[in-house]
Amino acid sequence: MPSIHCFIFELNKEFSFEEAIERSRDRGLKSSIISKMEDYYTVRIGIRTSSLQGFFIPIDEHWMFVSEGESSRVSQIIKSFSKGMFPILNLIYLPSSSILEMIDRVKRKYDSIEVVEGTMCKTGETFRTWKKKPIEFSIETMIEMAKREDAKWTGISLRFRIDEENIFGCRLNENGHLSIYSGDFLEFYADALLPYINASEQVRSLLKNRERKEADNRVILSPLSLNFETSISKSEVQLIEKRIVSNYAAAVMHPGNPMLLMQVCDRGDGSLYDLYVFNKKIEIVPLHKASPDSIENLVSLISNTLPMGTLVW
């Protein structure tokens, strides 16, 4: 069977789905609703000269875009579309550690879950593909393999098996992109897609209401951090600064090693942060406005730049 790609979006509650598609055209994106049925929309979405057709389906408070096609092409179009639509539509994010925990919870239903392929990210490098003979999934094995490479998993391809029969094969990525490439879609929906969405909601709940508050003449801050086992090097500090300046409106208040202090503003929705890099920690301090979508995107960028950090809420 051809791969079926599923992308999970958050829709800003101020907009209906139809209003979001209308706004996308105002932003120069190629989007149109082809037909509207009771439970889904058939749409064409795209950027510049590339587009694809698929279905937008509501799932609880999320929207899932479903399409077929070559994985890298489909992924690139959707990622660019999501970036152009922020903060109206945004792909959800599930850190690799949470993906491993999610798979670990599901595996009790199956005789085995095999890892057949994966993608890793190393410090300062683009994503690279890891391939071996299938291995039995265990969270301990996956963590150990990542540590050996000084990397993190950004995508994992799996086979879910009962009585030596493949029930379904799928791929799970950090960036809200799930694919099924063999087997039963209903089993994939129940044991991969819905658990992925539920896990992302648990992460998202920890990112809500973190903006700066004032009460009883006190300032209340709710920072979060990425902690590292070793001190962050000067070159890594410079890399973080470069990536943030390239993607945000940012002012460097204190440059260099051993500490970097930046003020960071999300151009998409105005979310504002102080960001500290020092010793073994990168601390994000949400200020007057900090939406969960914006925090997810900032955490994702930092984690993809220095992947060995452990997120601490």
TORBA-771285 format. One record per residue (C-alpha): residue number from 1; residue in one letter; x, y, z. Coordinates in nm, 4 decimals, always signed. Example, Ala and Ser with C-alpha at 12.3 -4.5 7.8 and 13.67 -1.06 7.14 Angstrom:
2
> 1; A; +1.2300; -0.4500; +0.7800
> 2; S; +1.3670; -0.1060; +0.7140
This chain:
313
> 1; M; +0.0000; +0.0000; +0.0000
> 2; P; +0.1220; +0.3548; -0.0607
> 3; S; +0.2162; +0.5494; +0.2502
> 4; I; -0.0656; +0.7528; +0.4017
> 5; H; +0.0580; +1.0672; +0.5744
> 6; C; -0.1241; +1.2248; +0.8693
> 7; F; -0.0349; +1.5713; +0.9999
> 8; I; -0.1923; +1.6920; +1.3252
> 9; F; -0.2684; +2.0636; +1.3574
> 10; E; -0.3813; +2.2954; +1.6331
> 11; L; -0.6378; +2.5502; +1.5100
> 12; N; -0.6495; +2.8884; +1.6842
> 13; K; -0.9864; +2.9006; +1.8602
> 14; E; -1.0536; +3.2488; +1.7222
> 15; F; -1.0972; +3.1019; +1.3730
> 16; S; -1.3207; +2.8468; +1.2080
> 17; F; -1.1530; +2.6059; +0.9672
> 18; E; -1.3036; +2.7843; +0.6673
> 19; E; -1.1806; +3.1206; +0.7984
> 20; A; -0.8317; +2.9722; +0.8388
> 21; I; -0.8221; +2.8596; +0.4754
> 22; E; -0.9450; +3.2009; +0.3651
> 23; R; -0.6693; +3.3701; +0.5681
> 24; S; -0.4108; +3.1391; +0.4124
> 25; R; -0.4755; +3.2931; +0.0715
> 26; D; -0.4224; +3.6379; +0.2202
> 27; R; -0.0771; +3.5141; +0.3247
> 28; G; +0.0136; +3.4116; -0.0294
> 29; L; -0.0419; +3.0386; +0.0233
> 30; K; -0.2188; +2.8284; -0.2372
> 31; S; -0.5175; +2.6909; -0.0504
> 32; S; -0.8726; +2.6072; -0.1510
> 33; I; -1.1626; +2.3990; -0.0235
> 34; I; -1.2668; +2.1604; -0.3001
> 35; S; -1.5666; +2.0137; -0.1189
> 36; K; -1.7239; +2.0057; +0.2260
> 37; M; -1.8785; +1.6902; +0.3669
> 38; E; -2.0386; +1.6328; +0.7034
> 39; D; -1.7229; +1.4998; +0.8691
> 40; Y; -1.4333; +1.6329; +0.6591
> 41; Y; -1.3126; +1.8817; +0.3993
> 42; T; -1.1375; +1.7973; +0.0733
> 43; V; -0.8728; +2.0668; +0.0209
> 44; R; -0.5755; +2.1604; -0.1907
> 45; I; -0.2946; +2.3363; -0.0069
> 46; G; +0.0439; +2.4480; -0.1215
> 47; I; +0.3297; +2.6944; -0.1319
> 48; R; +0.4695; +2.8739; -0.4352
> 49; T; +0.4680; +2.6155; -0.7186
> 50; S; +0.4053; +2.3034; -0.5060
> 51; S; +0.0699; +2.1793; -0.3789
> 52; L; -0.1118; +1.8616; -0.2837
> 53; Q; -0.4676; +1.7467; -0.2303
> 54; G; -0.5958; +1.5756; +0.0810
> 55; F; -0.8532; +1.5735; +0.3561
> 56; F; -0.8822; +1.7847; +0.6714
> 57; I; -1.0648; +1.5853; +0.9402
> 58; P; -1.1545; +1.7148; +1.2898
> 59; I; -1.0336; +1.4976; +1.5796
> 60; D; -1.1524; +1.6312; +1.9147
> 61; E; -0.9913; +1.9782; +1.9296
> 62; H; -0.7377; +1.9051; +1.6558
> 63; W; -0.7417; +1.8886; +1.2772
> 64; M; -0.5742; +1.6069; +1.0843
> 65; F; -0.4588; +1.6536; +0.7262
> 66; V; -0.4401; +1.3213; +0.5384
> 67; S; -0.2696; +1.2718; +0.2032
> 68; E; -0.0621; +1.0303; -0.0032
> 69; G; +0.2681; +1.0952; -0.1771
> 70; E; +0.6427; +1.0826; -0.1494
> 71; S; +0.7257; +1.1441; +0.2150
> 72; S; +0.9885; +1.4177; +0.1894
> 73; R; +0.7872; +1.6191; -0.0646
> 74; V; +0.4636; +1.5971; +0.1345
> 75; S; +0.6443; +1.6811; +0.4595
> 76; Q; +0.8218; +1.9838; +0.3113
> 77; I; +0.4984; +2.1302; +0.1702
> 78; I; +0.3108; +2.0831; +0.4990
> 79; K; +0.5938; +2.2206; +0.7148
> 80; S; +0.6179; +2.5313; +0.4962
> 81; F; +0.2389; +2.5681; +0.4941
> 82; S; +0.2282; +2.5427; +0.8748
> 83; K; +0.5064; +2.8000; +0.9116
> 84; G; +0.3178; +3.0388; +0.6837
> 85; M; -0.0070; +2.9869; +0.8759
> 86; F; +0.1290; +3.0421; +1.2282
> 87; P; -0.0369; +3.1311; +1.4659
> 88; I; -0.3696; +3.0365; +1.3006
> 89; L; -0.2746; +2.6749; +1.2222
> 90; N; +0.0280; +2.5068; +1.3768
> 91; L; +0.1635; +2.1520; +1.3667
> 92; I; +0.1693; +1.9900; +1.7090
> 93; Y; +0.5006; +1.8863; +1.8631
> 94; L; +0.5853; +1.5765; +2.0643
> 95; P; +0.9427; +1.5515; +2.2009
> 96; S; +1.1272; +1.2324; +2.1186
> 97; S; +1.1392; +1.1309; +2.4859
> 98; S; +0.7585; +1.1459; +2.4973
> 99; I; +0.7339; +0.9430; +2.1741
> 100; L; +0.9453; +0.6676; +2.3307
> 101; E; +0.7300; +0.6710; +2.6443
> 102; M; +0.4137; +0.6553; +2.4327
> 103; I; +0.5381; +0.3512; +2.2383
> 104; D; +0.6408; +0.1866; +2.5652
> 105; R; +0.2845; +0.2250; +2.6993
> 106; V; +0.1288; +0.0790; +2.3832
> 107; K; +0.3600; -0.2206; +2.3432
> 108; R; +0.1861; -0.4361; +2.6068
> 109; K; -0.0966; -0.4992; +2.3544
> 110; Y; +0.1471; -0.6534; +2.1048
> 111; D; +0.3766; -0.9532; +2.1089
> 112; S; +0.6529; -0.7340; +1.9725
> 113; I; +0.7232; -0.3930; +1.8257
> 114; E; +1.0188; -0.3824; +1.5874
> 115; V; +1.2238; -0.0748; +1.5059
> 116; V; +1.3052; -0.0911; +1.1345
> 117; E; +1.4452; +0.2574; +1.0709
> 118; G; +1.4992; +0.5852; +1.2453
> 119; T; +1.6210; +0.9402; +1.2032
> 120; M; +1.8572; +1.1094; +1.4455
> 121; C; +1.9693; +1.4668; +1.4990
> 122; K; +2.3167; +1.5622; +1.6221
> 123; T; +2.4431; +1.8954; +1.7528
> 124; G; +2.4752; +2.1489; +1.4740
> 125; E; +2.4046; +1.8942; +1.2015
> 126; T; +2.1124; +1.8313; +0.9740
> 127; F; +1.8995; +1.5224; +1.0232
> 128; R; +2.0605; +1.1959; +0.9265
> 129; T; +1.9129; +0.8550; +0.8684
> 130; W; +1.9981; +0.5557; +1.0862
> 131; K; +1.9334; +0.2061; +0.9466
> 132; K; +1.9985; -0.1450; +1.0763
> 133; K; +1.8347; -0.4839; +1.0819
> 134; P; +1.5050; -0.4683; +1.2762
> 135; I; +1.5525; -0.4653; +1.6509
> 136; E; +1.3035; -0.5233; +1.9306
> 137; F; +1.1791; -0.1953; +2.0727
> 138; S; +1.2647; -0.1158; +2.4303
> 139; I; +1.2854; +0.2333; +2.5716
> 140; E; +1.6170; +0.1511; +2.7394
> 141; T; +1.7728; +0.0343; +2.4099
> 142; M; +1.6534; +0.3425; +2.2226
> 143; I; +1.7864; +0.5809; +2.4866
> 144; E; +2.1209; +0.4016; +2.4968
> 145; M; +2.1555; +0.4093; +2.1161
> 146; A; +2.0853; +0.7833; +2.1114
> 147; K; +2.3373; +0.8490; +2.3888
> 148; R; +2.6068; +0.6573; +2.2013
> 149; E; +2.5594; +0.8922; +1.9078
> 150; D; +2.5228; +1.2080; +2.1218
> 151; A; +2.1924; +1.2517; +1.9404
> 152; K; +1.8184; +1.2245; +1.9755
> 153; W; +1.5556; +1.0425; +1.7733
> 154; T; +1.3450; +1.2715; +1.5557
> 155; G; +1.1577; +0.9946; +1.3743
> 156; I; +1.1097; +0.6196; +1.4233
> 157; S; +0.9647; +0.3579; +1.1872
> 158; L; +0.8014; +0.0606; +1.3595
> 159; R; +0.6266; -0.2704; +1.2929
> 160; F; +0.3566; -0.3743; +1.5406
> 161; R; +0.3307; -0.7566; +1.5512
> 162; I; +0.1027; -1.0244; +1.7013
> 163; D; +0.1740; -1.3987; +1.6552
> 164; E; +0.4581; -1.3086; +1.4129
> 165; E; +0.2095; -1.1246; +1.1911
> 166; N; +0.2609; -0.7587; +1.1021
> 167; I; -0.0529; -0.5749; +1.2159
> 168; F; +0.0659; -0.2403; +1.0844
> 169; G; +0.3826; -0.0492; +1.0071
> 170; C; +0.4153; +0.3216; +1.0742
> 171; R; +0.6497; +0.6119; +1.1267
> 172; L; +0.6247; +0.8653; +1.4098
> 173; N; +0.8016; +1.2022; +1.3968
> 174; E; +0.8420; +1.4800; +1.6518
> 175; N; +0.6798; +1.7417; +1.4271
> 176; G; +0.3208; +1.6130; +1.4186
> 177; H; +0.3782; +1.3929; +1.1111
> 178; L; +0.2685; +1.0278; +1.1321
> 179; S; +0.2652; +0.7816; +0.8418
> 180; I; +0.1213; +0.4345; +0.7933
> 181; Y; +0.2951; +0.2326; +0.5241
> 182; S; +0.1424; -0.1138; +0.5756
> 183; G; -0.1390; -0.2950; +0.7526
> 184; D; -0.4595; -0.1969; +0.9300
> 185; F; -0.5381; +0.1767; +0.9406
> 186; L; -0.7869; +0.1351; +1.2277
> 187; E; -0.5210; -0.0305; +1.4436
> 188; F; -0.2784; +0.2476; +1.3505
> 189; Y; -0.5438; +0.5050; +1.4430
> 190; A; -0.6138; +0.3420; +1.7806
> 191; D; -0.2602; +0.2472; +1.8859
> 192; A; -0.0394; +0.5150; +1.7279
> 193; L; -0.2268; +0.8233; +1.6156
> 194; L; -0.4633; +0.8732; +1.9111
> 195; P; -0.1945; +0.7959; +2.1735
> 196; Y; +0.0347; +1.0433; +1.9948
> 197; I; -0.2314; +1.3163; +2.0114
> 198; N; -0.3058; +1.2396; +2.3769
> 199; A; +0.0646; +1.2534; +2.4657
> 200; S; +0.1014; +1.5861; +2.2853
> 201; E; -0.1922; +1.7235; +2.4837
> 202; Q; -0.0190; +1.6262; +2.8074
> 203; V; +0.2912; +1.8145; +2.6944
> 204; R; +0.0831; +2.1117; +2.5816
> 205; S; -0.0962; +2.1314; +2.9173
> 206; L; +0.2428; +2.1963; +3.0789
> 207; L; +0.3033; +2.4900; +2.8434
> 208; K; -0.0217; +2.6750; +2.9118
> 209; N; -0.0489; +2.9803; +3.1370
> 210; R; +0.3266; +3.0270; +3.1673
> 211; E; +0.3364; +3.3960; +3.0795
> 212; R; +0.4558; +3.6500; +3.3360
> 213; K; +0.1914; +3.7438; +3.5948
> 214; E; +0.1661; +3.9962; +3.8748
> 215; A; -0.0185; +3.9334; +4.2022
> 216; D; +0.0038; +4.1044; +4.5405
> 217; N; +0.2804; +4.3295; +4.4089
> 218; R; +0.4848; +4.0233; +4.3174
> 219; V; +0.6064; +3.9159; +3.9745
> 220; I; +0.5368; +3.5463; +3.9089
> 221; L; +0.7496; +3.3728; +3.6444
> 222; S; +0.7105; +3.0171; +3.5133
> 223; P; +1.0372; +2.9280; +3.3369
> 224; L; +1.1199; +2.5986; +3.1707
> 225; S; +1.4637; +2.4680; +3.0874
> 226; L; +1.6678; +2.2193; +2.8911
> 227; N; +1.9312; +2.0626; +3.1154
> 228; F; +2.2509; +1.9013; +2.9872
> 229; E; +2.4891; +1.6493; +3.1422
> 230; T; +2.7958; +1.8550; +3.0450
> 231; S; +2.8614; +2.2276; +3.0219
> 232; I; +2.7451; +2.3982; +2.7026
> 233; S; +3.0528; +2.4905; +2.4993
> 234; K; +3.1318; +2.8301; +2.3513
> 235; S; +3.0648; +2.7009; +1.9985
> 236; E; +2.7278; +2.5634; +2.1100
> 237; V; +2.6384; +2.8974; +2.2702
> 238; Q; +2.7225; +3.0698; +1.9414
> 239; L; +2.5153; +2.8161; +1.7483
> 240; I; +2.2089; +2.8735; +1.9670
> 241; E; +2.2466; +3.2499; +1.9267
> 242; K; +2.2731; +3.2160; +1.5470
> 243; R; +1.9676; +2.9916; +1.5158
> 244; I; +1.7493; +3.2143; +1.7321
> 245; V; +1.8550; +3.5356; +1.5581
> 246; S; +1.7750; +3.3688; +1.2232
> 247; N; +1.4227; +3.2729; +1.3280
> 248; Y; +1.3083; +3.5388; +1.5769
> 249; A; +1.3291; +3.9073; +1.6478
> 250; A; +1.6027; +3.8892; +1.9096
> 251; A; +1.8285; +4.1214; +2.1042
> 252; V; +2.1475; +3.9965; +2.2679
> 253; M; +2.1719; +4.1528; +2.6140
> 254; H; +2.4844; +3.9675; +2.7286
> 255; P; +2.6871; +3.7805; +2.4643
> 256; G; +2.9286; +3.4907; +2.4772
> 257; N; +3.0546; +3.2338; +2.7209
> 258; P; +2.9989; +3.1433; +3.0042
> 259; M; +2.6554; +3.3077; +2.9750
> 260; L; +2.4274; +3.4249; +2.6962
> 261; L; +2.1230; +3.6418; +2.7716
> 262; M; +1.8750; +3.7241; +2.4939
> 263; Q; +1.5339; +3.8814; +2.4626
> 264; V; +1.3347; +3.6895; +2.2051
> 265; C; +1.0117; +3.7900; +2.0298
> 266; D; +0.8078; +3.5540; +1.8141
> 267; R; +0.7223; +3.7496; +1.4988
> 268; G; +0.4162; +3.5320; +1.4402
> 269; D; +0.2128; +3.6094; +1.7513
> 270; G; +0.4225; +3.8483; +1.9610
> 271; S; +0.5158; +3.5960; +2.2309
> 272; L; +0.8073; +3.7366; +2.4316
> 273; Y; +1.0826; +3.5591; +2.6254
> 274; D; +1.4040; +3.6051; +2.8138
> 275; L; +1.6451; +3.3268; +2.7254
> 276; Y; +1.9525; +3.2334; +2.9292
> 277; V; +2.2310; +2.9938; +2.8297
> 278; F; +2.4727; +2.9151; +3.1115
> 279; N; +2.6753; +2.6228; +3.2429
> 280; K; +2.4604; +2.3092; +3.1841
> 281; K; +2.1264; +2.4793; +3.1232
> 282; I; +1.9202; +2.6730; +2.8692
> 283; E; +1.6371; +2.8530; +3.0480
> 284; I; +1.3317; +2.9982; +2.8713
> 285; V; +1.1401; +3.2589; +3.0712
> 286; P; +0.8002; +3.3459; +2.9190
> 287; L; +0.7139; +3.7126; +2.9672
> 288; H; +0.3952; +3.9133; +2.9055
> 289; K; +0.2661; +3.6919; +2.6265
> 290; A; +0.3694; +3.3361; +2.5522
> 291; S; +0.1341; +3.1029; +2.3692
> 292; P; +0.1718; +2.7231; +2.3953
> 293; D; +0.2220; +2.7020; +2.0171
> 294; S; +0.5043; +2.9549; +2.0294
> 295; I; +0.6714; +2.7818; +2.3255
> 296; E; +0.6506; +2.4478; +2.1422
> 297; N; +0.8187; +2.5983; +1.8366
> 298; L; +1.0966; +2.7575; +2.0426
> 299; V; +1.1618; +2.4369; +2.2387
> 300; S; +1.1677; +2.2410; +1.9120
> 301; L; +1.4219; +2.4776; +1.7544
> 302; I; +1.6516; +2.4624; +2.0582
> 303; S; +1.6172; +2.0852; +2.0900
> 304; N; +1.6978; +2.0351; +1.7211
> 305; T; +2.0065; +2.2549; +1.7633
> 306; L; +2.1371; +2.0948; +2.0847
> 307; P; +1.9528; +1.7613; +2.0999
> 308; M; +2.0989; +1.6194; +2.4220
> 309; G; +1.9061; +1.8478; +2.6570
> 310; T; +1.6418; +1.7119; +2.8918
> 311; L; +1.3276; +1.9259; +2.9048
> 312; V; +1.2318; +2.0247; +3.2580
> 313; W; +0.8930; +2.1829; +3.3157
